[in-house]
């Protein structure tokens, strides 16, 4: 497939940033459908919402595009020094906030364990030797491999674990794609994975075991779109609007009907590809500052909303639930509290965890450049 070596290098893709932010917000809503967790029945919600886990596959496609665009816009394989810098860049992007969220959730769990000891209750299995292993697996982001008996502290972190596998393989994927017919070979492997899921009667709601392959299949789709982006760059604004709308509508239709999960992937890929030129009325809408900021904090929102959910649920269980409020009032208050905590929590962690970590990494890169090393580009806003 052709690569694009024009002056598009380094351009901030506003439409992709907004799509990432919207998808992160929808994941938050997807988890809110459970209501206050300890209350039954669950909150009424559209049946289509049960399949919003497919929004994570949109993240993976976007990640494949953005990582390729930032690290290898010309499609050329990375040399050894670039590979090492790329891996360091991805670790610097992912681990600081992930470890911060893990520490917060571990602190909350420890407070619960102390309360259990005071009451004379049995401790949660997480505090057994096996539980320590679970925590270490999650901290190291290897838990999507599906090791036996694992329990999540932050359930959404499985996608980071799966994506770390794609990052480790990215240099090899790029080397294969650079060969004649290599991109088609990679796409064929992705299609093979999706065919297996379809034929085997599975869904794409996979958070461990095959999760790295789920991520890799979608990541390769994004990589392929990026390497052939010159095709999409020729589109007019009207054509971009039509194709983006078609992709979004097809994706929504797949969620709202009995179409298999796999059939939503081509529509998501179409929307991502058509969004790339940042052209047309839809792109102008997505370029609004509010949506750009949502995209900027999307990684923090994705990770921190589960922390917020756990904090609010504990407050509700030990406080609000004793007030004897009607079911609907308690649930509505819980949802409002989670949302009102998640957004500022995401903004604060983005400001004080994400950005400082990226700043320190950029300083280290500049120091390396002054020593005569050529830095690999740092993908903006990817990872989550």
C-alpha positions as CSV (number, residue, x, y, z in Angstrom):
1,X,0.0,0.0,0.0
2,X,1.1,3.5,-0.7
3,X,2.4,5.8,2.0
4,X,2.0,9.6,2.1
5,X,5.2,11.6,2.4
6,X,3.6,15.0,1.9
7,X,3.5,18.0,4.3
8,X,0.8,16.3,6.5
9,X,3.5,15.0,8.9
10,X,2.9,16.0,12.4
11,X,-0.6,17.5,11.9
12,X,-2.9,17.3,14.9
13,X,-5.9,15.3,13.7
14,X,-8.8,17.2,15.4
15,X,-11.5,14.8,14.3
16,X,-9.6,11.8,15.7
17,X,-9.1,13.6,19.0
18,X,-12.9,14.4,19.3
19,X,-13.9,10.8,18.3
20,X,-11.6,9.5,21.0
21,X,-13.1,11.9,23.6
22,X,-16.7,11.0,22.6
23,X,-15.9,7.3,22.7
24,X,-14.4,7.7,26.2
25,X,-17.5,9.5,27.4
26,X,-19.7,6.7,26.0
27,X,-17.6,4.1,27.8
28,X,-18.4,6.0,31.0
29,X,-22.1,5.9,30.2
30,X,-21.8,2.2,29.4
31,X,-20.5,1.5,32.9
32,X,-23.2,3.7,34.4
33,X,-25.9,1.4,33.1
34,X,-25.2,-0.9,36.1
35,X,-26.6,1.7,38.4
36,X,-25.1,1.8,41.9
37,X,-23.8,-1.7,41.5
38,X,-25.2,-3.0,44.8
39,X,-28.8,-2.1,43.8
40,X,-31.1,-4.2,41.6
41,X,-32.6,-4.1,39.1
42,X,-30.2,-2.3,36.9
43,X,-31.2,1.0,35.5
44,X,-33.4,1.0,32.4
45,X,-31.3,1.5,29.3
46,X,-31.5,0.9,25.5
47,X,-30.5,-2.7,24.5
48,X,-27.9,-1.2,22.2
49,X,-25.9,0.0,25.2
50,X,-25.1,-3.6,26.1
51,X,-22.7,-3.6,23.1
52,X,-20.9,-0.3,23.8
53,X,-17.9,-2.4,24.7
54,X,-17.2,-2.2,21.0
55,X,-16.1,1.4,21.5
56,X,-12.8,0.0,22.8
57,X,-12.2,-1.4,19.3
58,X,-12.6,2.1,18.0
59,X,-9.9,3.1,20.4
60,X,-7.6,0.4,19.1
61,X,-8.2,1.4,15.4
62,X,-7.5,5.0,16.3
63,X,-4.4,4.0,18.2
64,X,-3.1,2.0,15.2
65,X,-3.5,5.1,13.0
66,X,-2.1,7.6,15.5
67,X,0.9,5.5,16.6
68,X,1.9,4.9,12.9
69,X,1.4,8.5,12.0
70,X,3.5,9.8,14.8
71,X,6.3,7.2,14.9
72,X,6.6,6.2,11.2
73,X,4.7,8.7,8.9
74,X,6.7,7.5,5.9
75,X,6.0,3.9,6.7
76,X,9.7,3.1,6.9
77,X,10.8,0.5,9.5
78,X,12.4,1.8,12.7
79,X,16.0,1.2,13.5
80,X,17.2,-0.2,16.8
81,X,17.6,3.2,18.5
82,X,14.2,4.4,17.3
83,X,12.6,1.2,18.5
84,X,14.0,1.6,22.0
85,X,12.9,5.3,22.1
86,X,9.4,4.3,20.8
87,X,9.0,1.7,23.6
88,X,10.2,4.2,26.2
89,X,7.7,6.8,24.9
90,X,4.8,4.4,25.1
91,X,5.7,3.4,28.7
92,X,6.0,7.1,29.7
93,X,2.6,7.7,28.2
94,X,0.8,4.8,29.8
95,X,2.4,3.8,33.1
96,X,2.3,7.0,35.2
97,X,-1.5,7.4,35.2
98,X,-2.1,3.7,35.2
99,X,0.0,3.2,38.4
100,X,-1.6,6.2,40.0
101,X,-5.0,4.7,39.5
102,X,-3.9,1.3,40.6
103,X,-2.5,2.9,43.8
104,X,-5.8,4.7,44.5
105,X,-7.9,1.6,44.1
106,X,-5.5,-0.4,46.2
107,X,-5.8,2.3,48.9
108,X,-9.6,2.1,48.8
109,X,-9.4,-1.7,49.0
110,X,-7.0,-1.5,52.0
111,X,-9.5,0.8,53.8
112,X,-12.2,-1.8,53.2
113,X,-9.9,-4.5,54.5
114,X,-9.2,-2.6,57.7
115,X,-13.0,-2.1,58.2
116,X,-13.5,-5.9,57.7
117,X,-10.8,-6.6,60.3
118,X,-12.5,-4.3,62.8
119,X,-15.8,-6.1,62.3
120,X,-14.2,-9.5,62.5
121,X,-15.1,-10.3,58.9
122,X,-13.1,-12.5,56.6
123,X,-10.7,-10.6,54.3
124,X,-11.2,-10.4,50.6
125,X,-9.1,-13.0,48.6
126,X,-7.2,-10.1,47.1
127,X,-5.2,-9.9,50.4
128,X,-4.0,-13.5,50.0
129,X,-0.6,-14.3,48.3
130,X,-2.5,-15.0,45.1
131,X,-4.1,-11.6,45.4
132,X,-0.7,-9.9,45.6
133,X,0.1,-11.7,42.4
134,X,-3.0,-10.2,40.8
135,X,-2.0,-6.7,41.9
136,X,1.5,-7.2,40.4
137,X,0.1,-8.5,37.2
138,X,-2.2,-5.5,36.8
139,X,0.5,-3.0,37.7
140,X,2.8,-4.6,35.1
141,X,0.0,-4.6,32.5
142,X,0.3,-8.3,31.7
143,X,-3.2,-9.2,33.0
144,X,-5.0,-9.3,29.6
145,X,-3.1,-12.5,28.9
146,X,-5.8,-14.3,31.0
147,X,-3.7,-15.9,33.7
148,X,-5.8,-18.2,36.0
149,X,-7.9,-16.8,38.8
150,X,-7.2,-13.1,38.0
151,X,-9.3,-10.3,39.5
152,X,-9.2,-6.7,38.3
153,X,-8.6,-3.7,40.5
154,X,-9.4,-1.3,37.6
155,X,-11.4,-3.4,35.0
156,X,-10.8,-0.9,32.2
157,X,-7.0,-1.3,32.4
158,X,-7.3,-4.6,30.5
159,X,-7.3,-2.6,27.2
160,X,-4.0,-0.9,28.2
161,X,-2.5,-4.3,28.9
162,X,-3.7,-5.5,25.5
163,X,-2.4,-2.4,23.8
164,X,1.1,-2.7,25.3
165,X,1.3,-6.0,23.4
166,X,0.6,-4.1,20.2
167,X,3.2,-1.5,21.1
168,X,5.8,-4.2,21.6
169,X,5.0,-5.7,18.2
170,X,4.7,-2.4,16.4
171,X,8.3,-2.3,15.1
172,X,7.8,-5.9,13.7
173,X,4.4,-4.9,12.2
174,X,6.0,-1.9,10.5
175,X,8.8,-4.1,9.1
176,X,6.3,-6.5,7.6
177,X,4.1,-3.7,6.2
178,X,7.2,-2.2,4.5
179,X,7.6,-5.3,2.4
180,X,5.8,-5.8,-0.9
181,X,2.3,-7.0,0.0
182,X,3.1,-6.8,3.7
183,X,0.2,-4.6,4.7
184,X,-2.3,-6.9,2.9
185,X,-0.7,-9.8,4.8
186,X,-1.3,-8.1,8.1
187,X,-4.9,-7.2,7.1
188,X,-5.4,-10.8,6.1
189,X,-4.4,-11.9,9.6
190,X,-6.8,-9.4,11.1
191,X,-9.6,-10.7,8.9
192,X,-8.6,-14.2,10.0
193,X,-9.1,-13.3,13.6
194,X,-12.4,-11.7,13.0
195,X,-13.5,-14.7,10.9
196,X,-12.6,-17.0,13.8
197,X,-14.7,-14.9,16.2
198,X,-17.6,-14.9,13.8
199,X,-17.5,-18.6,12.9
200,X,-16.9,-19.7,16.5
201,X,-20.0,-17.7,17.7
202,X,-18.1,-15.5,20.1
203,X,-18.5,-11.8,20.7
204,X,-15.7,-9.2,20.9
205,X,-16.4,-8.7,24.6
206,X,-13.0,-10.1,25.4
207,X,-11.0,-8.6,28.3
208,X,-8.4,-11.4,28.8
209,X,-7.1,-14.5,27.0
210,X,-7.7,-13.4,23.4
211,X,-7.7,-9.7,24.4
212,X,-4.3,-9.0,23.0
213,X,-5.4,-10.5,19.6
214,X,-8.6,-8.4,19.7
215,X,-6.5,-5.3,20.2
216,X,-3.9,-6.3,17.6
217,X,-6.5,-7.0,14.9
218,X,-8.0,-3.5,15.2
219,X,-4.6,-1.9,15.7
220,X,-3.5,-3.3,12.3
221,X,-6.6,-1.9,10.7
222,X,-5.6,1.6,11.9
223,X,-2.0,1.0,10.8
224,X,-3.1,0.1,7.3
225,X,-5.4,3.1,7.0
226,X,-2.5,5.4,8.0
227,X,-0.1,3.8,5.6
228,X,-2.6,4.3,2.8
229,X,-3.9,7.7,4.0
230,X,-3.0,9.5,0.7
231,X,-6.1,7.9,-0.7
232,X,-8.3,9.5,1.9
233,X,-6.5,12.8,1.7
234,X,-7.9,13.3,-1.8
235,X,-11.5,13.4,-0.5
236,X,-13.6,16.5,-0.7
237,X,-15.3,17.9,2.4
238,X,-18.6,16.6,1.2
239,X,-17.2,13.1,0.5
240,X,-15.6,13.1,4.0
241,X,-19.0,14.0,5.5
242,X,-20.8,11.3,3.6
243,X,-18.3,8.6,4.5
244,X,-18.0,9.6,8.1
245,X,-21.8,9.7,8.5
246,X,-22.0,6.3,6.8
247,X,-19.4,4.8,9.1
248,X,-21.0,6.2,12.2
249,X,-24.5,5.2,11.1
250,X,-23.4,1.6,10.2
251,X,-21.5,1.3,13.5
252,X,-24.6,2.5,15.4
253,X,-26.8,0.1,13.4
254,X,-24.6,-2.8,14.3
255,X,-24.9,-2.0,18.0
256,X,-28.6,-1.5,17.8
257,X,-29.4,-4.7,15.9
258,X,-28.5,-8.4,16.0
259,X,-25.6,-7.9,13.6
260,X,-22.5,-9.7,14.8
261,X,-19.9,-7.6,16.6
262,X,-17.4,-8.2,13.8
263,X,-19.6,-6.4,11.3
264,X,-19.2,-3.2,13.3
265,X,-15.5,-3.1,12.7
266,X,-15.5,-2.0,9.0
267,X,-17.9,0.8,9.7
268,X,-15.6,2.0,12.6
269,X,-12.6,1.8,10.2
270,X,-14.5,3.8,7.6
271,X,-15.3,6.6,10.0
272,X,-11.7,6.8,11.2
273,X,-10.3,6.9,7.7
274,X,-12.8,9.5,6.5
275,X,-12.1,11.6,9.6
276,X,-8.4,11.8,8.8
277,X,-8.4,14.7,6.3
278,X,-10.2,16.9,8.9
279,X,-12.4,18.2,6.1
280,X,-16.1,18.9,5.9
281,X,-19.0,20.0,8.1
282,X,-18.6,17.1,10.5
283,X,-14.9,17.8,11.0
284,X,-15.8,21.4,11.7
285,X,-18.2,20.3,14.4
286,X,-15.6,17.9,15.9
287,X,-13.0,20.7,16.0
288,X,-15.0,22.6,18.7
289,X,-12.9,23.4,21.7
290,X,-15.1,21.4,24.1
291,X,-14.8,18.2,22.1
292,X,-11.0,18.8,21.6
293,X,-10.6,19.1,25.4
294,X,-12.7,16.0,25.9
295,X,-10.3,14.2,23.5
296,X,-7.3,15.7,25.4
297,X,-8.4,14.3,28.7
298,X,-9.9,11.1,27.3
299,X,-7.2,8.8,28.6
300,X,-7.6,10.2,32.1
301,X,-11.4,10.0,31.8
302,X,-11.2,6.4,30.7
303,X,-9.0,5.3,33.6
304,X,-10.3,7.6,36.4
305,X,-14.0,7.1,35.9
306,X,-13.8,3.6,37.4
307,X,-12.0,5.0,40.4
308,X,-14.7,7.6,40.7
309,X,-17.4,4.9,40.4
310,X,-15.8,2.9,43.3
311,X,-15.5,6.0,45.5
312,X,-19.1,7.1,45.0
313,X,-20.4,3.6,45.4
314,X,-18.6,3.3,48.8
315,X,-20.1,6.6,49.9
316,X,-23.5,5.5,48.8
317,X,-23.3,2.1,50.5
318,X,-22.1,3.6,53.8
319,X,-24.1,6.8,53.8
320,X,-26.7,7.7,51.3
321,X,-28.3,4.3,51.2
322,X,-29.2,4.7,54.9
323,X,-31.4,7.8,54.1
324,X,-34.2,5.6,52.8
325,X,-34.5,7.5,49.5
326,X,-36.7,6.0,46.7
327,X,-34.8,3.7,44.4
328,X,-34.9,6.1,41.4
329,X,-33.6,9.0,43.5
330,X,-30.7,7.0,44.9
331,X,-29.8,5.7,41.5
332,X,-30.1,9.1,39.8
333,X,-28.0,10.7,42.6
334,X,-25.4,8.0,42.2
335,X,-25.1,8.6,38.5
336,X,-24.8,12.4,38.9
337,X,-22.2,11.9,41.6
338,X,-20.1,9.6,39.4
339,X,-20.2,12.0,36.5
340,X,-19.5,15.1,38.6
341,X,-16.5,13.4,40.2
342,X,-15.2,11.7,37.0
343,X,-14.8,14.9,34.9
344,X,-12.8,17.0,37.4
345,X,-10.8,13.9,38.4
346,X,-9.9,13.4,34.7
347,X,-9.0,17.0,34.3
348,X,-6.8,17.1,37.4
349,X,-5.0,13.9,36.7
350,X,-4.4,15.0,33.1
351,X,-3.0,18.3,34.4
352,X,-0.9,16.9,37.3
353,X,-0.1,13.3,36.3
354,X,-0.3,12.9,32.5
355,X,1.2,16.2,31.3
356,X,4.1,16.4,33.8
357,X,5.1,12.8,32.9
358,X,5.0,13.7,29.1
359,X,7.0,16.9,29.9
360,X,9.7,15.0,31.7
361,X,9.9,12.5,28.8
362,X,10.2,15.3,26.3
363,X,13.0,16.9,28.3
364,X,14.8,13.5,28.3
365,X,14.3,13.3,24.6
366,X,15.7,16.8,24.1
367,X,18.7,15.8,26.2
368,X,19.2,12.8,24.0
369,X,18.9,14.9,20.8
370,X,21.6,17.3,22.1
371,X,23.8,14.3,22.6
372,X,23.4,13.4,18.9
373,X,20.4,11.0,19.0
374,X,17.5,11.5,16.6
375,X,14.2,11.2,18.7
376,X,11.3,9.2,17.7
377,X,8.0,11.2,17.5
378,X,5.8,11.0,20.6
379,X,2.2,10.2,19.6
380,X,-0.2,12.8,20.9
381,X,-3.3,11.7,22.8
382,X,-3.0,7.9,22.1
383,X,-3.0,5.1,24.6
384,X,-6.4,4.5,25.8
